[in-house]
Amino acid sequence: MSGKPTEYIAPNRKDTGQGVEDAGLAPGTVLGDGRYRLIGNIGQDVRGGAQLWRAKDSALGRDVALTILVGDRGDTQVNARARRALERAMHAASFHCVGAARVLDVISAKHGLAESDRVLGIVVAEWTHGTDLAELVKDNPVPPATAARLLQSLAVAVETAHHVGLVLGIDHPQRIRVSADGELRFAFPGVRPEASATDDVRGLGAVLFYLLTGRWPLPDAPVGVPTVELRQDATPVTPRSLRPIVPLELSNAAVKALAGPDSTINTGGIRTAAAMIPVLERAAATEDSGTNVMRQSPIGNPAPENDVWRDRDPEPDQARKRKLSVGMAILGVATLLIVGWLGFQVAQMFAPGGSSNATHTILPSGVEGGEGGADEDAEPDDGPPVAAGPVAPAGVTEWQLPGKNPDHPDRAGHAIDGDAATAWATSEYNVPFDAPNALKAGVGLVMSFPEVARLAEVTVNSPSAGGVIEVRTSPSATPGGIEETTLVGTLNLTGGDSSLAFDEVVEGQYVMIWVTGVVPVDSGRHQTRIAEVTFQQAE
C-alpha cells in the first residue's frame, strides 16, 4: 500500500455535501493566523457540524488533519456545543496510541480565527498517510481475517482511551483512515459533545460491519457511502446474511457491538472494546500472510484461481513439473563435477612433485592462502547486540494491575515527549511497593511501537536515584496481568540517565517499564519520577 495520498483534490472545490454549511472554505483558504492552508476536503460529520480537511502547516512544513467546526456565531446553542467539543479535544491532547492520530493544537473562535469567519473552532492532528476507509471497500469488501487484523489497532486505541477516561468518537467512516502500514487509524479527532464510550464500541461494530460487507450500518452516513438498515427486532441484519463467507463469530461480534445498551435485539451485547479484541485476534490468526487487502472478490462472484478467495486446491501444473525436473537434473550434474574437481585438486597436492610442503587454508572469502591465512578454529562472536541508533515509541499509556487505581495516566506522554523538564510520576505512597502493607506491587508504562522493534538498549532519565524498574515485553498495550509479560532486565536508577544494555536482542511491539521501587521524597512518602525513556535499536 502506498504512503502517498489517494484523494482527488478539485482545483476550486467549495461544496462539502449536504448537512454542513461550507463556511466559505475551499482549497487554498488560510486559517489560524495564516498558519494552516487547506489542501483538500476529506469529508464531513453532520452530527457535530464538522468539516474534515487535509491542510499544510506552513510553520513546520508538514501536512495535518483539521476537524473544522462551522456554524453561526450568533447561535448560542451551536457555540456552546462547539466549546464543549473543543474542551474534549484539549483533554485528549496528551493521549498517545498507535491507532489514533495525536492532537497537535486546538484553536478556538477567540484565538486565531477572524470574526467574519463562520468557523467556531479547529482541532489540529497529525496527518495519517495512506488511504480513505471508503476507498478500501469501494469495489469489494475485504477478506474476513484481514478485516479483523485491520481493526485490531483501532480497538486497542479505543480500549486504551476508555481506560484513561477519554472518548474518541470513531463512529463515522470518514474520520478513519488506513495507514501506510495497513492498519486502521482514527485520523480526525474532535468528538461530539454528547458522544459516549458506548458510541465508540458501536463504532467498532460499524467499522467491522463496513469492512465485511461494504455497507455502513449507522444513521447519518456520509453521502455516497452504501448503507444498510438494522432492524430493531429479534432478526437483525448480519454480515453473514449479506455475505455467507463471513465466520459466524465475527458476524455476531459486529451485531453485538452495534446493539448498544438501549437496543431491543436480544444478542447478549458487547459493551467494551476489550471484549471485542480477543474475537478479532482469533479471526486474524487465520489470515493468509500473502493476502493483499487491495485484491478482493465481489460478493457472489467467482474468484480467479490466483485470488485470495480460492476455495479449492490448484490443479498441478505439468509444464512447471517438467521444468523443475530438468533443473534438478542439471543441478545434480553440476554438483558431481564440482566434487570431482575438488578431489582432483586434493590428489595433486599430495602427489609426488606436488606442493605438499605448502600449508593451504581456505579463507572465509573463499580464496586460497598460506600459513598466514585465517584461523580455522575462529568462532563467531555471539556477544550482546550492537546499538544502531535511536528508535522512538509511537505511544505510551499508564498500566495498572487489575483493580488498582490509576496514578497519573494523563502525564504518561511526558515520558516520551523528548523534554526532560516534564515527567510522569507515580502517586506518593506511604510505604514502598515491597512493604507487606503496600497498596500495590508496582506501576507500569506501556510503550507502543508502530511495529515489532528489535531493541539493544533502553535508557531511563529519572531524578529518583535508588528507584528500581523492570523492563518487560508485553503481548498488547493492555495485558490482563503482569504474568502475561516477560522480564528482560532490571534497572537500578542512579539519578539522571540510567542505561540497560540487553544481553540479547529484545523483540516486541509493546515494552513495559514496570516500576517496582519507589524512593523517599520531601513529603515523607515514596514516589518515583520518569522524565524520559529512550531506546536504541539493534543492528
N, C-alpha and C positions, 0 to 999 in steps of 0.2 A: 504494500500500500504506500502510495507516495505521500511524502510530507508536504507537498505543495497544496495550496488552496484549490478547491474544486468548484466553488460557487462562481456563477457568472455574474459580473457586475455591469449593469447597464450604464451607459455614459451619463444620462441625465435622469436617472430614476428618482421619482418623488413619491409614488404611491407605495403604501405599506400594507395594502389589503384592507379588508373591512374590519371594523371594530375598534381600531386605534387611530386617532387623528394623526396626520403626518407632521404637524407642528412645523411645517416648512423645512423638514430635514431632507437632505439629499446628499449623494456622494460629493465630497468637496466642502461640505459645511464644517466650520470650525467651532468647537465648543471648549468650555473650561479655560477661559482666559487665553484662547488661541493655542492651547496645547494639543488637543485631540482633533484630528481631521478625519471625517467619516470616509470610509472606503466603499463599503457595500452593506446593504441591508440583508440580514440573515433571516429575520422573521419577526414575529410579534406575539405577545401574550395578552390577549384581550381582557383576561380576568384581572390583571393588575395594571392595565393601561401602560404596558411597557413595549418599547421597540428594541429589537436586538440587532446590534450593528458591529461590524468589524471596523476598526479605526487605527490610525497611526499616531503613536505618541511622539510628537516632534521633539520633545525634550530629551528622550532617551533613544529615539530612533528604532522603536520596536512596535510590532503590532499588538493591539489589545482588544479585548471584548468589552463592549459597552452595553449595559442594560439601561436604557434611557426611559425615565418615567415622564410621560407627557400628559397635559391636561390644562384646564382653565385655572389660572392662579387665583381667580376671584371666587372659585368654588371652594367653600370651607371644608366640605366633606372630602373632596378629591385631594386637597392639600394635606389634610390630616392623614389620609391613607398613605400618601407619598412619604410623609415624615416618618411614619411607623415603618414603612418598608426600608427606608434608608437607615433607621436605627438598627433594624435587624441585620442589615448588611454590615454595619460597623462592628457589631458583636461577632460576626463571622470572619472578621479580618485576620484574626490570629489562628484561624483553623488551617491546618496543612494536612493534605491527604492526596495520594496519587490519583484517586478517582474524582477529584474536584479541583477546578481552577482556583488559584489564590486570588482573593480580593486585594487589589493594589491601592485603591483610592475610592472614597465616597464623596461626591460633590453635591451639596445642597443648593437650593434655589438662591440662597443669600451669599453663596461663595462661588464666584467664577462663572455665573450664568447671568446673561443680560436680562433686564427687567422685561424687555419686549419679547423674549423667548417664551414659548409655551412649554418649556422644559422645566419640570419640577425637581429633577434630581438625576444623578448619574452614578451607577455602580461600575467601577473600572476593574477588570480582571485580566489576568494573563491570557494571551491568545492560545487556543488549542489547535495546532496544526493537524490536518487530517481531512476528514470529510463529514458532511451532514449525516445524521441518523437516517433521514428520509432518503438520501442518495443510496445508502446501503441496501435498503429494501425496495427501491423504486421499481426494479424489474421483477425480482423474486424474493421470497423470504430466505433467511439463512438456514443452514442445517441446524437441527435442534441442539446438538452438542456444542456447536460453535456459538449459538445464541447464549447458552449457559455460560460458556467461557467469557464471552464479551461482557456479560452483565456482572460478573463477579467483582470487578474493581469498583463498579458503581454501588453495588450492595455493601461492600466493605466501607465505602465512603459514607453511606447513609448510616450504617451502624455506628461508625466512629463519631459522626456528628451528633447522633442522638445520645451517645454516651456522655458527651460534654454539654448536653442541653441545647443543641442547635437543631434547626430545621433547614434543609437545603432547598426544597421546592422543585423536585425533579419531575413532577407530574405534567410535563409539557415537552413534546418531542423536539421542538426547535431549540430548547435550552441544552440539549445533549449532543455531543459530537463524538465521532470515532477517531481516536488519536492515531498518530502515525505508527504507534506500536501495536495497533489493533485492539485497543481497549476502549470501553465506553467511559466518557468523562463528562461531568457536569460542568458546562463551559460558560454559562451565563448566570452567575449568582444574582440575587436580588429577589428574595422570597416575598410572596404576597403577605400582607399583614395578618390575614386570617388563616394562613396555612399552618398545618399541624404535622406532628410526626406521622399520624395516620395517613395524611396525604402523600408523604414520602413513600410509605410502604405500598400504597395503592399505585403510586408512580412506578415503583419497581415491577409490580404486576402488569401495568400497562405497557411498559417498555418490553418486557418479556413477551407479552401477547403480540406486540407490534413486530418484534423480530421473528416470531414463529409464523405469523400469518400475513404480515404486510398491512395490517389494519389497526387503527388506533381505537381503543375501546372506551375512552373517557370523553365527557362532553367538552365543548369549546375547542375542538380540534382545529388546527390551522387550515386555511384554505388550501385545497389541493391534496390534503392527506386523507387517504381512504379510511373510512370509519366502520365500526360495527356496533350495533346497539345491544347492550347486555340486558336481557330480560329480567325483570325483578320477580321471578317466581322460582320454583324448585328445579327448573330445567334451564340453567344458564347456557349461553353460547360459550363453547370452549374451543381453544386452539385445536384440540384433537378432532372436534366435529367439523372444523373447516379444513383440516389437513391431517389425515389419518396417520401420517408418518411420525407425528409428534408423540413422544413417550407419555404414558398416562401420568406419571408422577410430575413431569414438567408441566403438562397441561393443567393438572389440578393445582399446582403451585401458583400459576398465573391467576386462575379464577379465585383461589382463596385469598390471595393478596389484594385482588380488586374488590372483594366483597365489602370490606370495611366494617366497622362495628355496628352501623345502623342498617346493614343490609338484611333483607328477609330471606336471602338464599342460605339454606342450611348446608354450609360447606365445611364448617369447623373453623375456617378463617386462619390467616397468617397475620399476626399483629406486629411483628418486628422483622427487621432486616436480618437479624441473627438467625431467625427460624428459616429464612429462605436460603442462606448461604450454603448449608450442607446439601440441600437439594441441587443447587447449581453445581457444586463440586462433584457430586455423583454423576450428574448428567455430562459434565465437561470431561470426565475421565474417559468417556467412550469416543472422544473426538479423534479423527484421523489426523496425525501430525502433519500431513501434507495438504490438509484442507485449505482452500483459498476462499475467503469469505466473499470475494467478488465473482465467484463462479458458482451459480446455483441453478437448480432446475425448477421451472414453473410448476405450480400446483396442478397435479393431474396430467402433466405432460411427461412422456417417457424421456429418460436421460440418455445421452450418448454413452457409449461404452467406456470412454475415458473420463467420465464425470464422477464427482464425489458421490453422486446418488446411485451408483452401481448397486443392483440388487442381486447379482449372481456373479460367480467367478468367471473371469475372461476365458475365452477359448484359447487353447495352446496355439502359438504362432510357429508353424512348421519352418518357415524361412529363417526365423530367428534361431531355432534349434540347430539348423544346419550350420549357420554361421558360427554359433557357439562351439559346435563340434570341431569345425575346421580350425578355429582359433586355438582350442585346447591342444589339437594335434601339433600345430606349429610351435606352441609354447613348449611341448614335451621334447620335440626335436632340438630346439634351441638350448634347452637345459642339458641334454645329453652332450651336445657339442661343447658347452662351457665346461662341464665336468671333465670331459676328455682332455681339453686343452690345459686345464689346471693340473691334471695328472701328468701330462707330458712335461710341463714346466718343473714339477717336483722331481721327476725322474732325471731330467737334465741336470738339476742342481747337485744330485748325489752321484752322477755318473763319473767315471774316470776322466780327468781333464776338465771337469766342470768347475764351477765356482763354489766348491764345497767349503773353502776356508772363510767365505764371507758369511756374516750373520745378517739374515734378511728378516725384516719386520714389516708387516702391513700396517701402515699408518692409518689413523682414523679417516683421513681423506681418501684412502684407497690407493695411494702411491707407495712404491717400494722404497724402503730406507735401509740404512746400515746400522751400525752399532749405536749411533746417536739417535735412533728412532724413538717413537713414543713408548711409554711404559705399558707393557701388555697387561699388567695387573692393576692399572689405574681404575678406580671405582668412581662412578658418577657421584657428584656432590648432592646429597639429599638434605641440605640444611634448611633453615627457616625460609619462608617466602621473601622475595625481594620486592620492596615497595616501588611502584611505577608512577605514583603521582596521586593527588587527592581525588576522591570521588565523594560527591555530596548526596545526602539523602534528599528525597523529594518531599518528605513529610515526616511529622513526628506527633505522637499522641501520648498522653499520660495513661498508664495502665495500673490497675489495682487488682489485688486478689479479690475473688468473688465475695460480695457482701461488705466490702470495705469502702469507706467514704473517700471521695477524691481529695487530693491535696491542692494543687494549683494547675488544673488542666488548661486554663486559659493562657498560661505562661509557657506551655510546652514548646511553642515555636521559638522562644528565646534561645533554646539550646542549639539551634542550627541556623540562626539568623546572621552569623558572621560578625556579631557585635559582642565583644567580651564584656561590655559595660552593662548588658542586660543578661538576666539569668533566670532559669527555672529553679525552684526550691521546693523541698519537701515542707510539709507543715512542721511547726515546732512541737516536739513530743516531750513528755515529762521524763521518759526513760528511753534508753537506746532500744533498737529493734531486737537485740539479743537478750534483753532482760526477760525474766519469767512472766512479768505482768505487762509486757509490751502490747500495745493495741494492734500491731500488725508486724509481719516479718520483713517487710520491705515495700518499696515503691518503685515503679518502673517507668521508663520512657521507651516506647517502641519506635525505632527509626525505620521508615519505609523507603526502599529504593525503587526506581522505575522498573527494574528487572533484577534477576538474580545477580548479585555482585560477588566478585572474588576479592576478598579483603586480606591484607597483610598486617595491618596495624590500626589501632584506634588511639586517639589522644583526647583526654578529657581535661578541659580547663576549669578549675574549681578553686575557690578560696578556702574550701573546707578541708584543711590539712588533717589527716587522720581518718577521714571518711573512707569507706570501703564500698566498691561496686563490683558486681559480677557482670561480665559480658556474655550474653546468651543469644542464640539464634531461635527464631520463633516461626511456626508454620503459617502464621497470619498476623495481622495487626491487632487482633483481639483474641488471643489464646484463652482457652477455657480455664487454665490454671498454670501455675509455674511448672508443674510436672510435664506439661506439653512442650516446654522449651528445653534447649540443650546448652549446658555450660561450656564455654570455650575459653574462659580465662577470668582471673580475678585481678583487680587493680586497686592498690592502696594509694589514695590521693595524698599528694605531698604539698599542695598549695601551688597554684599556677598550673602549668601544663604537666600532666602525668600520662605517660605513654605505655601501651601494652603491645609488644610485637608478638603475633601469634606464632606458635610452633609450626603450624602448617596452614595452608590457605583455608580461610573460612568462607564458605559459600552460602549465600542466603539472600532473600529479598527483604526479610524483616529481622532486625537486630535489636535486642532489648538491652538497655542499660539499667540493671537491676540494683538499686541502692539498698545495701544490707547494713551499712554502718553510718550512723549519724553522729555528729560531734557537738560538744557543748557550745552554746552561744551566749551572748551577753545577758539574755533574759533568764539564764539558769536552766533553760531547756535544751533540747537537742535537735539539730537540723543539719542538712547537707544541701549546698547550693551547687548547681552546674551551670557555668556560663556558656561553654561551647563544647560540642562533641564533633570531632573531625575524623575522617577515615582515610587510609591510604590503600589504594587498590593494588593487588598483586600482579606481577608480570605474567 
